[in-house]
Amino acid sequence: MAPAPKHRFGILLMAALLIPTPVAVTVTGCGGGCDTKLTATAGTAHRTGSGPVAAEISLDLSARLTSDGKGVAGVRIAFTGIVPGGSRVDAAGAVTGADGVAHYSGPADYGLANALTSVTTAQTISYVAQPMTLGSTPDAHICNLLSTKSPPADLRYQP
């Protein structure tokens, strides 16, 4: 027995919803002219005390995120120290302001503080900056945001 005419429309509608249909997806801002850059500037680190596990280190770091030459606001930036021996350790994090600058001034994360505990002479090490997805709310689509990383910048350490 064939379904009544009023049910045929419902059956056809369900079938149409279940059959995959190709949909064109357009990604904007990632054409051939993507110009997203992250630049870290020279920073400082100095020992402020000796903790029970790791040295207490105070940092002053900054980096600027731009896309097509304009500052990008609302992106969380992770700062990673490159310590003697070449190991990479967490140092700090900050969110970019309206000018695209993420600035951090305060205590170092445990990773960097622990790595510098045994360093007893002033020296220049380095650090890099990289965007993070968690905690980031950029106000615009930014091409290549997560693959952008700064070149190493100097981090002057004074025990």
DSSP file with accessible surface (Angstrom, degrees, kcal/mol):
  #  RESIDUE AA STRUCTURE BP1 BP2  ACC     N-H-->O    O-->H-N    N-H-->O    O-->H-N    TCO  KAPPA ALPHA  PHI   PSI    X-CA   Y-CA   Z-CA
    1    1 A M              0   0  238      0, 0.0     3,-0.1     0, 0.0     0, 0.0   0.000 360.0 360.0 360.0 129.4    0.0    0.0    0.0
    2    2 A A        -     0   0   68      1,-0.1     0, 0.0     0, 0.0     0, 0.0  -0.497 360.0 -99.9 -78.3 145.8    1.4    3.4   -1.0
    3    3 A P        -     0   0   63      0, 0.0    -1,-0.1     0, 0.0     5,-0.1  -0.289  45.7 -95.4 -62.7 152.3    1.6    6.2    1.6
    4    4 A A    >>  -     0   0   44      1,-0.1     3,-1.7    -3,-0.1     4,-1.0  -0.299  37.5-108.6 -64.4 149.7   -1.1    8.8    1.5
    5    5 A P  H 3> S+     0   0  105      0, 0.0     4,-0.9     0, 0.0     3,-0.5   0.841 116.8  59.8 -53.6 -34.4   -0.1   11.9   -0.5
    6    6 A K  H 3> S+     0   0  169      1,-0.2     4,-0.5     2,-0.2    -2,-0.0   0.785 106.4  48.3 -70.0 -20.3    0.2   14.1    2.6
    7    7 A H  H <> S+     0   0  108     -3,-1.7     4,-2.0     2,-0.2    -1,-0.2   0.702  95.4  72.8 -90.0 -19.7    2.9   11.8    4.0
    8    8 A R  H  X S+     0   0  128     -4,-1.0     4,-2.7    -3,-0.5     5,-0.2   0.900  93.9  54.0 -61.8 -40.3    5.0   11.7    0.7
    9    9 A F  H  X S+     0   0  150     -4,-0.9     4,-2.5     1,-0.2    -1,-0.2   0.932 108.9  48.5 -61.3 -43.3    6.1   15.3    1.2
   10   10 A G  H  X S+     0   0   36     -4,-0.5     4,-2.3     2,-0.2    -1,-0.2   0.908 112.0  48.8 -63.6 -40.6    7.5   14.4    4.7
   11   11 A I  H  X S+     0   0   95     -4,-2.0     4,-2.3     2,-0.2    -2,-0.2   0.933 112.5  47.9 -66.3 -43.6    9.3   11.3    3.4
   12   12 A L  H  X S+     0   0  122     -4,-2.7     4,-2.3     2,-0.2    -2,-0.2   0.896 111.0  51.5 -64.4 -38.9   10.8   13.3    0.6
   13   13 A L  H  X S+     0   0   86     -4,-2.5     4,-1.9    -5,-0.2    -2,-0.2   0.938 110.2  48.3 -64.9 -44.0   11.9   16.1    3.0
   14   14 A M  H  X S+     0   0  112     -4,-2.3     4,-1.4     1,-0.2    -2,-0.2   0.917 111.3  50.8 -61.9 -41.9   13.6   13.6    5.3
   15   15 A A  H  X S+     0   0   44     -4,-2.3     4,-1.4     1,-0.2     3,-0.2   0.914 108.6  51.9 -63.1 -40.5   15.4   11.9    2.4
   16   16 A A  H  < S+     0   0   60     -4,-2.3    -1,-0.2     1,-0.2    -2,-0.2   0.875 109.2  50.1 -65.4 -35.4   16.6   15.3    1.2
   17   17 A L  H  < S+     0   0  127     -4,-1.9    -1,-0.2     1,-0.2    -2,-0.2   0.791 111.3  48.6 -72.9 -27.6   18.0   16.1    4.7
   18   18 A L  H  < S+     0   0  136     -4,-1.4    -1,-0.2    -3,-0.2    -2,-0.2   0.689  91.4  87.2 -87.8 -18.7   19.8   12.8    4.9
   19   19 A I  S  < S-     0   0  107     -4,-1.4     2,-0.1    -5,-0.1    -4,-0.0  -0.712  85.5-119.9 -85.2 121.9   21.5   12.9    1.5
   20   20 A P        -     0   0  121      0, 0.0    -2,-0.1     0, 0.0    -1,-0.1  -0.379  28.1-161.7 -62.5 138.3   24.9   14.8    1.7
   21   21 A T        -     0   0  104     -4,-0.1     2,-0.1    -2,-0.1    -5,-0.0  -0.982  22.6-114.0-122.8 129.7   25.0   17.9   -0.5
   22   22 A P        -     0   0  129      0, 0.0     2,-0.4     0, 0.0     0, 0.0  -0.413  33.9-167.4 -64.1 136.4   28.3   19.5   -1.5
   23   23 A V        -     0   0  117     -2,-0.1     2,-0.4     2,-0.0    -2,-0.0  -0.992  19.5-126.5-126.7 132.4   28.6   23.0    0.0
   24   24 A A        -     0   0   98     -2,-0.4     2,-0.5     2,-0.0     0, 0.0  -0.623  23.7-161.1 -78.2 130.2   31.2   25.6   -1.1
   25   25 A V        -     0   0  122     -2,-0.4     2,-0.5     2,-0.0    -2,-0.0  -0.964   0.8-160.5-114.9 127.3   33.2   26.9    1.9
   26   26 A T        -     0   0  121     -2,-0.5     2,-0.6     2,-0.0    -2,-0.0  -0.927   2.2-159.1-110.1 126.1   35.1   30.1    1.5
   27   27 A V        -     0   0  100     -2,-0.5     3,-0.4     3,-0.0     2,-0.2  -0.916  16.0-153.2-102.9 121.4   38.0   31.0    3.8
   28   28 A T        +     0   0   95     -2,-0.6    -2,-0.0     1,-0.2     0, 0.0  -0.614  67.2  24.6 -94.4 154.8   38.7   34.7    3.9
   29   29 A G  S    S+     0   0   53     -2,-0.2   114,-0.3     1,-0.1    -1,-0.2   0.459  95.6  91.5  81.4  -0.8   42.0   36.4    4.7
   30   30 A C        +     0   0   54     -3,-0.4     4,-0.1   113,-0.1    -1,-0.1  -0.019  54.5 123.6-117.3  32.3   44.2   33.5    3.7
   31   31 A G  S >  S-     0   0   58      2,-0.1     3,-0.9     1,-0.1    -3,-0.0   0.097  85.7 -69.6 -73.7-163.8   44.9   34.3    0.1
   32   32 A G  T 3  S+     0   0   95      1,-0.3    -1,-0.1     2,-0.0    -2,-0.0   0.686 125.8  63.0 -67.1 -15.2   48.3   34.7   -1.4
   33   33 A G  T 3   +     0   0   64      2,-0.0    -1,-0.3    35,-0.0     2,-0.2  -0.025  64.2 151.8-105.1  32.5   49.0   38.0    0.5
   34   34 A a    <   +     0   0   41     -3,-0.9    -4,-0.1     1,-0.1   108,-0.0  -0.446  14.8 175.5 -66.4 128.6   48.9   36.8    4.1
   35   35 A D        +     0   0   58     -2,-0.2    33,-1.6     2,-0.0    34,-0.6  -0.434  14.9 150.9-134.4  58.2   51.1   39.1    6.2
   36   36 A T  E     +A   67   0A  19     31,-0.2     2,-0.3    32,-0.1    31,-0.2  -0.833  20.0 176.6 -92.9 127.5   50.7   38.0    9.8
   37   37 A K  E     -A   66   0A 113     29,-2.5    29,-2.8    -2,-0.5     2,-0.4  -0.980  22.4-163.5-134.1 146.5   53.8   38.7   11.9
   38   38 A L  E     -A   65   0A   6     -2,-0.3     2,-0.5   111,-0.3    27,-0.2  -0.995  13.6-174.4-128.5 122.2   54.7   38.3   15.6
   39   39 A T  E     -A   64   0A  79     25,-2.2    25,-2.6    -2,-0.4     2,-0.3  -0.975   9.0-157.1-124.3 119.9   57.8   40.2   16.8
   40   40 A A  E     -A   63   0A  13     -2,-0.5     2,-0.3   111,-0.4    23,-0.3  -0.712  12.7-145.8 -91.0 145.1   59.3   39.8   20.2
   41   41 A T  E     -A   62   0A  68     21,-2.3    21,-0.5    -2,-0.3   112,-0.1  -0.728  36.9 -74.8-107.1 161.3   61.5   42.6   21.6
   42   42 A A  E     -     0   0A  53     -2,-0.3     2,-0.2    19,-0.1   113,-0.2  -0.226  58.7-171.2 -54.2 136.4   64.5   42.3   23.9
   43   43 A G  E     - b   0 155A   3    111,-2.7   113,-2.7    18,-0.1     2,-0.3  -0.726  14.6-128.2-125.7 176.9   63.4   41.5   27.5
   44   44 A T  E     -Ab  60 156A  49     16,-1.9    16,-2.1    -2,-0.2     2,-0.3  -0.940  14.2-175.0-129.7 152.3   64.8   41.2   31.0
   45   45 A A  E     +Ab  59 157A   2    111,-2.8   113,-2.4    -2,-0.3     2,-0.3  -0.989  10.5 174.8-141.3 134.0   64.8   38.7   33.7
   46   46 A H  E     -Ab  58 158A  84     12,-2.1    12,-3.1    -2,-0.3     2,-0.3  -0.999  33.7-110.1-144.4 148.0   66.3   39.1   37.2
   47   47 A R  E     +A   57   0A  59    111,-2.1    10,-0.3    -2,-0.3     3,-0.1  -0.555  28.7 176.4 -74.5 131.2   66.3   37.0   40.3
   48   48 A T  E     -     0   0A  83      8,-3.3     2,-0.3     1,-0.4     9,-0.2   0.470  63.5 -33.5-112.0  -7.3   64.3   38.5   43.1
   49   49 A G  E     -A   56   0A  22      7,-1.1     7,-2.9     2,-0.0     2,-0.6  -0.959  63.1 -87.3 170.8 176.9   64.8   35.7   45.7
   50   50 A S  E     -A   55   0A  97     -2,-0.3     5,-0.2     5,-0.2     7,-0.0  -0.953  37.4-160.0-114.6 115.4   65.3   32.0   46.3
   51   51 A G        -     0   0   19      3,-1.3     5,-0.1    -2,-0.6    -2,-0.0  -0.335  35.2-101.4 -83.2 173.0   62.2   30.0   46.6
   52   52 A P  S    S+     0   0  138      0, 0.0     3,-0.1     0, 0.0    -1,-0.1   0.779 117.6  14.3 -67.6 -24.4   62.0   26.5   48.2
   53   53 A V  S    S+     0   0   99      1,-0.4     2,-0.3     2,-0.0    64,-0.0   0.733 132.9  13.5-116.9 -44.1   62.0   24.8   44.8
   54   54 A A  S    S-     0   0   12     63,-0.0    -3,-1.3    62,-0.0    -1,-0.4  -0.936  83.9 -90.2-136.6 156.9   63.0   27.3   42.2
   55   55 A A  E     -A   50   0A   4     58,-0.8     2,-0.7    -2,-0.3    -5,-0.2  -0.292  41.6-116.7 -61.9 149.2   64.6   30.7   42.0
   56   56 A E  E     -A   49   0A  95     -7,-2.9    -8,-3.3    61,-0.1    -7,-1.1  -0.844  40.3-174.2 -90.6 116.8   62.1   33.6   42.1
   57   57 A I  E     -A   47   0A   4     -2,-0.7    51,-2.8   -10,-0.3     2,-0.4  -0.945  16.2-152.5-118.7 134.6   62.5   35.4   38.7
   58   58 A S  E     -AC  46 107A  30    -12,-3.1   -12,-2.1    -2,-0.4     2,-0.3  -0.896  18.8-162.0-106.0 135.4   60.9   38.6   37.6
   59   59 A L  E     -AC  45 106A   2     47,-3.6    47,-1.8    -2,-0.4     2,-0.3  -0.836  22.0-169.4-117.4 155.7   60.3   39.2   33.9
   60   60 A D  E     +AC  44 105A  66    -16,-2.1   -16,-1.9    -2,-0.3     2,-0.3  -0.884  31.9 154.7-139.9 103.4   59.6   42.0   31.5
   61   61 A L  E     + C   0 104A   1     43,-2.8    43,-3.1    -2,-0.3     2,-0.3  -0.939  14.7 175.3-130.7 152.9   58.7   40.7   28.1
   62   62 A S  E     -AC  41 103A  25    -21,-0.5   -21,-2.3    -2,-0.3     2,-0.3  -0.993   6.6-179.7-156.5 154.9   56.7   42.0   25.1
   63   63 A A  E     -AC  40 102A   2     39,-1.9    39,-3.0    -2,-0.3     2,-0.5  -0.981  19.2-137.3-149.5 152.5   55.8   41.0   21.5
   64   64 A R  E     -AC  39 101A 103    -25,-2.6   -25,-2.2    -2,-0.3     2,-0.5  -0.963  10.2-158.4-119.8 128.3   53.6   42.7   18.8
   65   65 A L  E     +A   38   0A   0     35,-2.8     7,-2.1    -2,-0.5     2,-0.3  -0.904  18.5 174.7-105.0 125.1   51.2   40.8   16.6
   66   66 A T  E     -AD  37  71A  17    -29,-2.8   -29,-2.5    -2,-0.5     2,-0.4  -0.946  20.6-163.9-129.6 152.4   50.2   42.4   13.3
   67   67 A S  E >  S-AD  36  70A  20      3,-2.4     3,-1.8    -2,-0.3   -31,-0.2  -0.982  86.3 -11.5-134.0 121.5   48.2   41.4   10.3
   68   68 A D  T 3  S-     0   0  104    -33,-1.6   -32,-0.1    -2,-0.4     3,-0.1   0.867 131.4 -55.6  53.1  38.2   48.6   43.4    7.1
   69   69 A G  T 3  S+     0   0   52    -34,-0.6     2,-0.4     1,-0.2    -1,-0.3   0.377 115.3 111.0  83.4  -3.9   50.6   45.9    9.2
   70   70 A K  E <  S-D   67   0A 160     -3,-1.8    -3,-2.4     1,-0.0    -1,-0.2  -0.839  73.6-107.0-107.6 142.1   47.8   46.6   11.8
   71   71 A G  E     -D   66   0A  25     -2,-0.4     2,-0.5    -5,-0.2    29,-0.3  -0.325  28.8-140.3 -62.8 142.4   47.9   45.5   15.4
   72   72 A V        -     0   0    6     -7,-2.1     3,-0.4    27,-0.2    -7,-0.2  -0.940  16.8-155.3-110.3 121.1   45.7   42.6   16.3
   73   73 A A        +     0   0   19     -2,-0.5    66,-0.9     1,-0.2    67,-0.2  -0.573  64.1  32.2 -93.5 154.3   43.9   42.8   19.7
   74   74 A G  S    S+     0   0   15     22,-2.2    63,-3.7     1,-0.2     2,-0.5   0.634  76.1 130.3  83.9  18.4   42.6   40.0   21.9
   75   75 A V        -     0   0    0     -3,-0.4    21,-2.4    61,-0.2     2,-0.4  -0.904  53.9-132.6-109.4 128.2   45.1   37.2   21.2
   76   76 A R  E     -FE  95 132A  83     56,-0.5    56,-2.5    -2,-0.5     2,-0.4  -0.635  23.6-158.4 -77.8 128.9   46.8   35.4   24.1
   77   77 A I  E     -FE  94 131A   0     17,-3.7    17,-2.0    -2,-0.4     2,-0.5  -0.927   4.8-149.4-112.9 131.9   50.5   35.1   23.5
   78   78 A A  E     -FE  93 130A  22     52,-3.1    52,-1.9    -2,-0.4     2,-0.5  -0.861   7.8-150.8 -99.4 132.4   52.7   32.5   25.2
   79   79 A F  E     -FE  92 129A   1     13,-3.1    12,-2.3    -2,-0.5    13,-1.5  -0.914  12.8-168.2-102.4 128.3   56.3   33.5   26.0
   80   80 A T  E     -FE  90 128A  24     48,-2.7    48,-2.2    -2,-0.5    10,-0.2  -0.971  12.0-140.9-121.9 122.3   58.8   30.5   25.9
   81   81 A G  E     -FE  89 127A   0      8,-2.5     8,-2.5    -2,-0.5     2,-0.6  -0.547   1.7-149.3 -80.1 144.2   62.3   30.8   27.3
   82   82 A I  E     -FE  88 126A  26     44,-3.3    44,-1.4     6,-0.2     6,-0.2  -0.940  28.3-166.3-112.2 103.0   65.2   29.1   25.5
   83   83 A V    >   -     0   0   12      4,-2.2     3,-2.5    -2,-0.6     4,-0.3  -0.349  35.6 -62.9 -92.1 168.3   67.6   28.4   28.4
   84   84 A P  T 3  S+     0   0   67      0, 0.0     3,-0.3     0, 0.0    -1,-0.2  -0.236 127.4  35.0 -50.6 132.1   71.3   27.3   28.4
   85   85 A G  T 3  S-     0   0   87      1,-0.2    -2,-0.1    -3,-0.1    -3,-0.0   0.264 124.3 -90.6  99.7 -10.3   71.5   23.9   26.6
   86   86 A G  S <  S+     0   0   50     -3,-2.5    -1,-0.2     1,-0.3     2,-0.1   0.465  76.6 148.4  88.9   0.6   68.7   24.8   24.2
   87   87 A S        -     0   0   73     -4,-0.3    -4,-2.2    -3,-0.3     2,-0.5  -0.414  41.6-135.7 -68.6 146.5   65.7   23.6   26.2
   88   88 A R  E     +F   82   0A 134     -6,-0.2     2,-0.3    -2,-0.1    -6,-0.2  -0.899  28.8 175.3-104.5 129.8   62.4   25.5   25.8
   89   89 A V  E     -F   81   0A  30     -8,-2.5    -8,-2.5    -2,-0.5    20,-0.1  -0.966  37.6 -95.0-135.4 149.0   60.5   26.2   28.9
   90   90 A D  E     +F   80   0A 107     -2,-0.3    22,-1.6   -10,-0.2   -10,-0.2  -0.364  42.1 168.4 -60.8 137.3   57.3   28.1   29.8
   91   91 A A  E     -     0   0A   0    -12,-2.3    18,-3.1     1,-0.4     2,-0.3   0.726  51.2 -56.6-117.7 -49.0   58.1   31.7   30.8
   92   92 A A  E     -F   79   0A   6    -13,-1.5   -13,-3.1    16,-0.2    -1,-0.4  -0.965  41.9-130.8-176.8-176.1   54.8   33.7   30.9
   93   93 A G  E     +F   78   0A  15     -2,-0.3     2,-0.3   -15,-0.2   -15,-0.2  -0.988  17.6 173.6-156.4 155.8   51.8   34.8   28.9
   94   94 A A  E     -F   77   0A  11    -17,-2.0   -17,-3.7    -2,-0.3     2,-0.4  -0.975  29.0-114.0-157.7 163.2   49.8   38.0   28.1
   95   95 A V  E     -F   76   0A  71     -2,-0.3     8,-0.4   -19,-0.3   -19,-0.2  -0.857  35.2-110.8-106.6 139.2   47.0   39.2   25.8
   96   96 A T        -     0   0    5    -21,-2.4   -22,-2.2    -2,-0.4     6,-0.3  -0.397  30.7-144.8 -69.0 141.4   47.5   41.7   23.0
   97   97 A G    >   -     0   0   31      4,-2.0     3,-2.4   -24,-0.2   -22,-0.1  -0.174  43.1 -72.3 -90.3-169.4   46.0   45.1   23.4
   98   98 A A  T 3  S+     0   0   95      1,-0.3   -25,-0.2     2,-0.1   -27,-0.1   0.799 134.3  52.8 -58.8 -28.7   44.5   47.4   20.8
   99   99 A D  T 3  S-     0   0   90      2,-0.2    -1,-0.3   -27,-0.1   -27,-0.2   0.430 119.3-109.4 -87.5   0.4   47.9   48.1   19.4
  100  100 A G  S <  S+     0   0    0     -3,-2.4   -35,-2.8   -29,-0.3     2,-0.5   0.484  75.5 134.7  86.0   3.8   48.7   44.3   19.0
  101  101 A V  E     -C   64   0A  45    -37,-0.2    -4,-2.0    -6,-0.1     2,-0.6  -0.747  39.7-163.5 -94.7 128.5   51.3   44.4   21.9
  102  102 A A  E     -C   63   0A   0    -39,-3.0   -39,-1.9    -2,-0.5     2,-0.4  -0.959  16.2-175.4-104.3 120.3   51.3   41.7   24.5
  103  103 A H  E     -C   62   0A 102     -2,-0.6     2,-0.4    -8,-0.4   -41,-0.2  -0.969   8.2-171.9-122.4 132.9   53.3   42.9   27.5
  104  104 A Y  E     +C   61   0A  48    -43,-3.1   -43,-2.8    -2,-0.4     2,-0.4  -0.989  10.1 168.8-126.2 129.3   54.1   40.9   30.6
  105  105 A S  E     +C   60   0A  81     -2,-0.4   -45,-0.2   -45,-0.2    -2,-0.0  -0.951  45.3  61.8-137.8 112.7   55.8   42.2   33.7
  106  106 A G  E    S-C   59   0A  14    -47,-1.8   -47,-3.6    -2,-0.4    -2,-0.1  -0.985  85.5 -14.8 164.4-164.2   55.8   39.9   36.8
  107  107 A P  E     -C   58   0A  93      0, 0.0   -49,-0.2     0, 0.0     2,-0.1  -0.339  64.6-115.0 -70.0 145.5   57.0   36.6   38.1
  108  108 A A        -     0   0   16    -51,-2.8   -51,-0.2     1,-0.1   -16,-0.2  -0.441  33.6-101.0 -74.3 149.4   58.3   33.9   35.7
  109  109 A D     >  -     0   0   69    -18,-3.1     4,-2.3    -2,-0.1     3,-0.4  -0.272  40.8-101.1 -61.0 160.8   56.4   30.6   35.3
  110  110 A Y  H  > S+     0   0  136      1,-0.2     4,-3.2     2,-0.2     5,-0.3   0.855 117.3  62.5 -55.9 -40.1   57.9   27.7   37.1
  111  111 A G  H  > S+     0   0   23      1,-0.2     4,-1.9     2,-0.2    -1,-0.2   0.936 111.2  35.7 -55.4 -50.4   59.6   26.2   34.0
  112  112 A L  H  > S+     0   0    0    -22,-1.6     4,-1.9    -3,-0.4    -1,-0.2   0.924 117.1  53.0 -71.1 -42.7   61.8   29.2   33.4
  113  113 A A  H  X S+     0   0    7     -4,-2.3   -58,-0.8     1,-0.2     4,-0.6   0.928 111.8  46.0 -59.1 -43.7   62.4   29.9   37.1
  114  114 A N  H >< S+     0   0   72     -4,-3.2     3,-0.9    -5,-0.2     4,-0.4   0.914 110.9  52.6 -66.2 -41.0   63.5   26.3   37.7
  115  115 A A  H 3< S+     0   0   28     -4,-1.9     3,-0.3    -5,-0.3    -1,-0.2   0.812 112.3  45.5 -65.7 -29.4   65.8   26.3   34.6
  116  116 A L  H >< S+     0   0    1     -4,-1.9     3,-1.0     1,-0.2    -1,-0.2   0.480  84.6  95.6 -94.1  -0.9   67.5   29.5   35.8
  117  117 A T  T << S+     0   0   51     -3,-0.9    -1,-0.2    -4,-0.6    -2,-0.1   0.896  90.1  41.2 -56.1 -42.3   68.0   28.4   39.5
  118  118 A S  T 3  S+     0   0  101     -4,-0.4     2,-0.6    -3,-0.3    -1,-0.3   0.555  89.2 103.3 -88.0  -3.9   71.5   27.1   38.9
  119  119 A V    <   +     0   0   15     -3,-1.0     4,-0.1     1,-0.1    -3,-0.0  -0.671  40.0 169.8 -81.7 119.9   72.6   30.0   36.6
  120  120 A T        +     0   0  113     -2,-0.6     2,-0.3    39,-0.1    -1,-0.1   0.435  51.5  68.1-113.6  -1.5   74.8   32.3   38.8
  121  121 A T  S    S-     0   0   86     37,-0.0     2,-0.1     1,-0.0    36,-0.1  -0.912  87.7-101.7-120.5 149.8   76.3   34.7   36.2
  122  122 A A        +     0   0   57     -2,-0.3     2,-0.3    36,-0.1    36,-0.2  -0.411  56.3 152.0 -64.3 137.6   74.6   37.4   34.1
  123  123 A Q  E     - G   0 157A  68     34,-1.8    34,-3.2    -2,-0.1     2,-0.6  -0.982  45.6-110.4-160.0 164.6   74.0   36.3   30.6
  124  124 A T  E     + G   0 156A  78     -2,-0.3    32,-0.2    32,-0.2     2,-0.2  -0.920  38.2 165.0-105.2 120.6   71.8   36.8   27.6
  125  125 A I  E     - G   0 155A  14     30,-2.8    30,-2.5    -2,-0.6     2,-0.3  -0.346  28.2-120.0-108.5-159.9   69.5   33.9   26.7
  126  126 A S  E     -EG  82 154A  28    -44,-1.4   -44,-3.3    28,-0.3     2,-0.3  -0.911  18.5-164.4-142.2 170.7   66.6   34.1   24.4
  127  127 A Y  E     -EG  81 153A   0     26,-1.9    26,-2.6    -2,-0.3     2,-0.3  -0.970   7.8-148.3-149.2 160.2   62.8   33.7   24.2
  128  128 A V  E     -E   80   0A   3    -48,-2.2   -48,-2.7    -2,-0.3     2,-0.4  -0.902  10.1-140.5-127.1 160.4   60.1   33.3   21.5
  129  129 A A  E     +E   79   0A   0     -2,-0.3    21,-2.6   -50,-0.2   -50,-0.2  -0.945  21.0 174.8-121.3 143.3   56.4   34.4   21.4
  130  130 A Q  E     -E   78   0A  67    -52,-1.9   -52,-3.1    -2,-0.4    19,-0.2  -0.986  31.3-111.5-149.4 137.6   53.6   32.3   19.9
  131  131 A P  E     -E   77   0A   8      0, 0.0     2,-0.3     0, 0.0   -54,-0.2  -0.320  29.0-151.1 -66.1 151.4   49.8   32.8   19.8
  132  132 A M  E     -E   76   0A  67    -56,-2.5   -56,-0.5     1,-0.1    14,-0.0  -0.928  13.5-147.3-120.8 148.3   47.6   30.4   21.8
  133  133 A T  S >  S+     0   0   95     -2,-0.3     3,-1.9     2,-0.1     2,-0.3   0.907  81.0  81.1 -78.7 -43.7   44.0   29.3   21.0
  134  134 A L  T 3  S+     0   0  139      1,-0.3     3,-0.1     3,-0.0    -2,-0.1  -0.449 108.6   9.0 -66.5 123.4   42.9   28.9   24.6
  135  135 A G  T 3  S+     0   0   53      1,-0.3     2,-0.4    -2,-0.3    -1,-0.3   0.467  99.7 125.0  87.5   1.8   42.1   32.4   26.0
  136  136 A S    <   +     0   0   21     -3,-1.9    -1,-0.3   -61,-0.1   -61,-0.2  -0.796  27.3 168.6 -98.5 135.3   42.3   34.1   22.6
  137  137 A T        -     0   0  110    -63,-3.7   -62,-0.1    -2,-0.4    -1,-0.0  -0.539  15.5-171.0-138.3  68.3   39.4   36.2   21.2
  138  138 A P        -     0   0   46      0, 0.0   -64,-0.2     0, 0.0     4,-0.0  -0.327  24.9-134.5 -61.7 146.7   40.8   38.1   18.2
  139  139 A D  S    S+     0   0  124    -66,-0.9     2,-0.3     2,-0.1   -65,-0.1   0.370  85.5  29.4 -84.1   5.4   38.3   40.7   16.9
  140  140 A A  S    S-     0   0   55    -67,-0.2     2,-0.3     2,-0.0   -68,-0.0  -0.985  95.2 -87.6-155.0 159.2   39.0   39.6   13.3
  141  141 A H        -     0   0  111     -2,-0.3     2,-0.5     1,-0.0    -2,-0.1  -0.587  45.0-157.9 -69.6 128.4   39.9   36.5   11.3
  142  142 A I    >   -     0   0   17     -2,-0.3     3,-1.3    -4,-0.0     2,-0.1  -0.950  14.0-125.7-117.0 120.6   43.7   36.4   11.2
  143  143 A a  T 3  S-     0   0    5     -2,-0.5  -113,-0.1  -114,-0.3  -107,-0.1  -0.390  88.9  -4.3 -64.4 133.0   45.5   34.4    8.5
  144  144 A N  T 3> S+     0   0   87     -2,-0.1     4,-0.7     1,-0.1     3,-0.5   0.746  83.5 153.4  57.7  30.5   48.0   31.8    9.7
  145  145 A L  T X4  +     0   0   25     -3,-1.3     3,-1.0     1,-0.2    -2,-0.1   0.927  68.6  43.8 -57.5 -49.4   47.5   32.9   13.4
  146  146 A L  T 34 S+     0   0   92      1,-0.2    -1,-0.2   -16,-0.1   -13,-0.1   0.701 112.7  51.2 -77.6 -15.7   48.4   29.6   15.0
  147  147 A S  T 34 S+     0   0   91     -3,-0.5     2,-0.3   -17,-0.0    -1,-0.2   0.478  87.1 106.3 -95.7   0.1   51.5   28.9   12.8
  148  148 A T    <<  +     0   0   15     -3,-1.0     2,-0.3    -4,-0.7  -111,-0.1  -0.600  42.4 166.7 -81.0 133.1   52.9   32.4   13.5
  149  149 A K        -     0   0  100     -2,-0.3  -111,-0.3   -19,-0.2   -19,-0.2  -0.994  32.6-117.2-143.8 144.6   55.9   32.5   15.8
  150  150 A S        -     0   0    5    -21,-2.6  -111,-0.2    -2,-0.3     3,-0.1  -0.447  31.6-108.4 -76.6 152.7   58.4   35.2   16.6
  151  151 A P        -     0   0   86      0, 0.0  -111,-0.4     0, 0.0   -22,-0.2  -0.432  57.8 -77.4 -65.8 157.1   62.1   34.9   15.8
  152  152 A P        -     0   0   85      0, 0.0     2,-0.3     0, 0.0   -24,-0.2  -0.293  51.6-160.5 -58.6 141.0   64.1   34.5   19.0
  153  153 A A  E     - G   0 127A  11    -26,-2.6   -26,-1.9  -112,-0.1  -112,-0.1  -0.890  27.0 -92.6-119.7 154.2   64.6   37.7   21.0
  154  154 A D  E     - G   0 126A  95     -2,-0.3  -111,-2.7   -28,-0.2     2,-0.4  -0.401  31.1-166.9 -66.8 141.0   67.3   38.5   23.6
  155  155 A L  E     -bG  43 125A   0    -30,-2.5   -30,-2.8  -113,-0.2     2,-0.6  -0.948  12.5-150.5-128.9 104.3   66.4   37.9   27.2
  156  156 A R  E     -bG  44 124A 123   -113,-2.7  -111,-2.8    -2,-0.4     2,-0.5  -0.709  13.8-160.6 -81.6 119.1   69.0   39.5   29.5
  157  157 A Y  E     -bG  45 123A   3    -34,-3.2   -34,-1.8    -2,-0.6  -111,-0.2  -0.871  12.6-176.2-107.3 130.8   69.2   37.6   32.8
  158  158 A Q  E      b   46   0A 113   -113,-2.4  -111,-2.1    -2,-0.5   -36,-0.1  -0.962 360.0 360.0-124.6 110.1   70.7   39.0   35.9
  159  159 A P              0   0   47      0, 0.0   -37,-0.1     0, 0.0   -39,-0.1  -0.251 360.0 360.0 -69.0 360.0   71.0   36.7   38.9
